[in-house]
């Protein structure tokens, strides 16, 4: 087999591993993201619990970077302290390393079981939670399969005459090997994928333990760079935690590299095989960083704040913030261009509504006057854009339009009206519930809050479907959106029934928050109905909608 074919097979196996890792992460986020975020917020006030919460979330999301970004956003919003955020990220690195350890065991039997079970769950039902669980299982099966493929694809390299030369070179040039591993990790956007690749190659005898440990240190450097790069355009408050992780993990890896180069220790104590030694070295390194991070969390956070402040540009006082508009008046004579401009502007309204919908649930747990004022300001932005779009499309209708153009014009106006109504529900109804909860010092039960988060997560997912339908006009997505509306109605009944059971049992928190709980569910259901109705024009156009119900397929 030629070298190019071997590399092609290896690249394909690595691509499958990256895809499978992303698939598992996406499935967990969609199915359990809101509940996990709530649990993380609730437990991060205690340093030890912050570490454990970060560890558990990293195992669930298959990504320490995702946890770093999430915790950074919490710290930026004032939900958690900076020191607690640093500790949660330390725990996330441990969780990520434990995932690698788990995947190095012989799990070949799980491949067919995960693929079969996951496929059946995904295809046999339309329930979102079951489908996402099926997605997770298929992703796990593909991840394990990709490791087998990497091993098989790399087998011919053992007989390569060039491979020993490359390995010998990197074994004598630790700095280059360290930087190369960091670059690979940054390209993969996943330390789990990078460590698994190196452990698999070591298991085939292609990487020595000594070189493997150097590469692992490079992986940790590369992984610590990902989050700061992804948040480089975010607010300074959000960037502090990722920068702190870079200081601890990145500088820690550099210090360890220097120590390894000076003392050249033997790593037999880390395991009986090269693969075990590499994976265990990864775990040991992150445990050491965690132990160092416990007393240094506050200091690192303060140092990170100073570093972020140095890189923050102060905007010129003479420049005013201007809201750009896609509503170009000169395009009104060309209806196709004018409709495209209006669509762009409606999409901007969609983005603002999505931000409002995401923030409102956060305010239920942690709100202050500034956050409430900021959310209300977003609704003012929606109102301004809504008025401008209606006026623009009204001017467009003065020109001769084809039937399709006229229908599209009406569809955009209808969507814009519904989005404006959604904004009003969030600000005039749900924000009132937030204020009432704060003023009275009320707290939801754990079960009630989990139900609200899950219900809100479904509405947010449906909102994104609705926004996609507005742009793509895809009938299958539109059909799915209407089906989700029916499923949400069933979920509302289940949630209300659970709430009344708690009321019947006399749970104090349920009694105190009953009206807020039920009113919030009602408001979210109304928002979902408005968003789902954005799919009706697409379905009607293709004859998929009866007078009152979605046609059966």
PyMOL commands that set and color helices and strands:
alter all, ss='L'
color gray80, all
select helices_A, chain A and resi 3-43+47-61+64-77+82-103+108-123+128-159+161-172+174-188+191-203+209-230+236-263+268-270+274-311+329-331+335-363+369-396+403-440+446-472+475-504+508-512+514-541
alter helices_A, ss='H'
color red, helices_A
deselect
rebuild
show_as cartoon
